[in-house]
Amino acid sequence: MLEESMDKPHIVTCTAPVNIAVIKYWGKRNEELILPINSSLSVTLHQDQLKTTTTVASSRSFQEDQIWLNGKEEDITHPRLQSCLREIRRLARKRRNDGDSGLDSTGLSHKVHICSVNNFPTAAGLASSAAGFACLVSSALAVYTLARVFGVEGELSGIARQGSGSACRSMYGGFVQWIMGQKDDGKDSLAQQVEPETHWPELRILVLVASAERKPVGSTSGMQTSVQTSCLLKHRAESVAPGRMVEMIEAVRRKNFAAFAELTMKDSNQFHATCLDTYPPIFYLSSVSQQVITLVHRYNSYYGETRLAYTFDAGPNAVIFTLQQHVPEFVQVVQHFFPPETNGGQFIKGLPVNCTDLPEELKQAIGLEPMPKGISYVISTKAGPGPCVVEDPTQHLLESDGWPKKTE
Ligand code: DP6
């Protein structure tokens, strides 16, 4: 009986959020440790709309570490996965030696089974690796320390960073900075919360999912080429990003939307300019992205104030920031200039949006030629919390024996 219970896997499930950078990370000074050439700042998106769920099981009966992503077994020997698992085991060992966990001495040698799913389609173009690695390190540490581990996010962010740079920022909710650090070993290259998710309740985030287009160059290799060839990127990292970080933190703290929005747009534009300055050049923005940029500027100038901001990562989807009161009208604008398929699915997903009228004068002022089906749908969300433990065992993605659930 005792033998049996000792063989029973220990299982933990966590969820973790996606984040969207408003001061972009682009370029590494150390590829292996994933150390950036500039600090960055992001907003953590709410997990009600976008999240990764990961279950980790550990058992002495497992022969090897294994991972399943969105229903498919993947290669666990990937160097970034290996770095994360190695560092998690190291941290768990350190915590046990410090005497603050109920870990038994054999637990750390146990192999793990990891199963992870996203509640959003990869086509949404959102960096799923950020939520994925944040979720992996949260749940793996919890499984090894047999304890709730939140409170060590700083250290954990340094581990998530070694999975994917932007993942370190998904270790916190709200507004998060990734301080680039100076040390060669990367010990000071960590994320830190600037303000919690409750800080700016009126802030809304709309993800405009552009119709499926393949991402041309992945961020890892894209930024590598940029570091090698773009002198604009060097200038950005040395002389622009540091000042913008200070200004952005100030804008967030004061909830100064106009300042926040302007910096967000300028930083997105500069990031895409460094992509164009890369040789050979990299293009992430599509004609739909460019139409959104023009639309946002014309909308803001119609009102004579900055009510909307756009930002784009390594893909064509716009992420729009605005305040709650402007959402209904902006959604009407999007529907007008990117008429959706009439018989298609729901155009607005996520937080409900009230209907409103679109003033004829505003349509005229924007004056763009509509691009039918340019945007497939919009995800309406807000800032949200960092990784969470899922207490309900029925939500585990692995069976109680630690193997993936059979799908019909
Ligand atoms: C444009 O974090 O995906 O989204 O560290 O190589 O995994 P790796 O890159 P990744 O790059 C994200 C780039 C970005 C900007 C950002 O999120 O700051």
Boltz pocket constraint, residues with backbone or C-beta under 6 A from the ligand:
constraints:
  - pocket:
      binder: B
      contacts: [[A, 19], [A, 20], [A, 21], [A, 23], [A, 24], [A, 25], [A, 26], [A, 34], [A, 40], [A, 127], [A, 129], [A, 161], [A, 163], [A, 164], [A, 165], [A, 166], [A, 167], [A, 219], [A, 220], [A, 221], [A, 312], [A, 313], [A, 314]]
      max_distance: 6.0
